[in-house]
Amino acid sequence: MTQTGSYHVETIASNMEAEIERLKSQVDLFWDKEGKHYIEYGLKDGMSVIELGSGPGYLLEKLLVTFPHIHVTGLEIDPILFNYANANVASHEADRCQMVEGSIMDTKLNEGSFDFAITRLVLEHLPDPIGAIKEVFRILKPGGKAVFIDNDFEMHIMTHPHIFELRALYDAYCESRYAEGGNPKIGRELPRLLKQGGFSKIDFEVISAHSDIVGDEKFFKSEGIGIPSKLVQDGFLPSKVLGEISMKWRNMIRKDDHSMVRQLYMASGEKPQ
Ligand SMILES: C[S@@+](CC[C@H](N)C(=O)[O-])C[C@H]1O[C@@H](n2cnc3c(N)ncnc32)[C@H](O)[C@@H]1O
């Protein structure tokens, strides 16, 4: 199976192991808010839940720990991440979790199989997000719910004191993802895309993490230098700009009154009965 689009764990950052750790921290950064929204959107213990594009499986683990009777399926196209996810869920009862190697574009899973589907930080990397949404719709049971979460890089981490050069970093990131067929500003389009994919009862929220609430450490771990360094290596960002950002970032965190805030875009929909 060929993986297309703008997320490839081996090449998106300068160090793959660090990138996998970053994905884990990105789950931790938002989990308190995200978990509550999943429940609000209909997730219940005992349900059959799928995460599509599950990466190394950290969200699957959160679900398994939080909901003791849940059944989770992780679908992942990348063989390295598939193996990570398999290892991560292995400590849980085998009848509560399974990993499937495959593409969200054509999962080969039976129609009407799941009560709840989560697709997190995947659509923004796909050349055909509507095709993916239609496939998620197909494998849901009638009345089943789906949640899609993505970035919109018009807004990413904002700091106090403000670091003007972060805009250049996010623009370079967008240019790089667009060049590979992704859409790093898909967040704002999610409600319409879900409608086009067949969903009804669509809802939309922007959720946020703030350093004064979750602490600095989660922000540091969920960012890191791996992707910015790769943008420099690939010629999307001048090294001088990255140097300025690094210096201003260090100055920012030395200030007693510093803060960091980041958003994710979350849309939910229901497959009509
Ligand atoms: C940014 S990561 C997000 C991982 C995980 N959902 C999370 O929130 O931590 C994007 C994931 O989507 C996977 N992916 C990309 N294209 C895919 C496809 N066509 N089918 C399934 N997974 C895909 C990547 O391999 C990667 O694991």
The ligand as an SDF file (V2000), in Angstrom:
LIG
                    3D

 27 29  0  0  0  0  0  0  0  0999 V2000
    0.2320   13.5230   12.6040 C   0  0  0  0  0  0  0  0  0  0  0  0
    0.0930   11.7920   12.7130 S   0  0  0  0  0  0  0  0  0  0  0  0
   -1.2390   11.6500   13.9010 C   0  0  0  0  0  0  0  0  0  0  0  0
   -1.2150   10.3340   14.6400 C   0  0  0  0  0  0  0  0  0  0  0  0
   -2.3140   10.1680   15.6870 C   0  0  0  0  0  0  0  0  0  0  0  0
   -3.6300   10.2090   15.0990 N   0  0  0  0  0  0  0  0  0  0  0  0
   -2.1820   11.2220   16.7530 C   0  0  0  0  0  0  0  0  0  0  0  0
   -3.0700   12.0710   16.8710 O   0  0  0  0  0  0  0  0  0  0  0  0
   -1.1910   11.2010   17.4880 O   0  0  0  0  0  0  0  0  0  0  0  0
   -0.7140   11.3280   11.1900 C   0  0  0  0  0  0  0  0  0  0  0  0
   -0.9100    9.8330   11.0790 C   0  0  0  0  0  0  0  0  0  0  0  0
   -1.7180    9.5020    9.9540 O   0  0  0  0  0  0  0  0  0  0  0  0
   -1.1440    8.3710    9.3020 C   0  0  0  0  0  0  0  0  0  0  0  0
   -1.6170    8.3360    7.9190 N   0  0  0  0  0  0  0  0  0  0  0  0
   -1.2640    9.1240    6.8860 C   0  0  0  0  0  0  0  0  0  0  0  0
   -1.9200    8.7700    5.7680 N   0  0  0  0  0  0  0  0  0  0  0  0
   -2.7250    7.7230    6.1000 C   0  0  0  0  0  0  0  0  0  0  0  0
   -3.6540    6.9020    5.3810 C   0  0  0  0  0  0  0  0  0  0  0  0
   -3.8850    7.0880    4.0910 N   0  0  0  0  0  0  0  0  0  0  0  0
   -4.2910    5.9370    6.0580 N   0  0  0  0  0  0  0  0  0  0  0  0
   -4.0660    5.7250    7.3730 C   0  0  0  0  0  0  0  0  0  0  0  0
   -3.1830    6.4540    8.1080 N   0  0  0  0  0  0  0  0  0  0  0  0
   -2.5290    7.4510    7.4760 C   0  0  0  0  0  0  0  0  0  0  0  0
    0.3440    8.6140    9.4510 C   0  0  0  0  0  0  0  0  0  0  0  0
    1.1260    7.4850    9.1740 O   0  0  0  0  0  0  0  0  0  0  0  0
    0.4020    9.0740   10.8980 C   0  0  0  0  0  0  0  0  0  0  0  0
    0.4100    7.9970   11.7750 O   0  0  0  0  0  0  0  0  0  0  0  0
  1  2  1  0
  2  3  1  0
  2 10  1  0
  3  4  1  0
  4  5  1  0
  5  6  1  0
  5  7  1  0
  7  8  2  0
  7  9  1  0
 10 11  1  0
 11 12  1  0
 11 26  1  0
 12 13  1  0
 13 14  1  0
 13 24  1  0
 14 15  1  0
 14 23  1  0
 15 16  2  0
 16 17  1  0
 17 18  1  0
 17 23  2  0
 18 19  1  0
 18 20  2  0
 20 21  1  0
 21 22  2  0
 22 23  1  0
 24 25  1  0
 24 26  1  0
 26 27  1  0
M  CHG  2   2   1   9  -1
M  END
$$$$
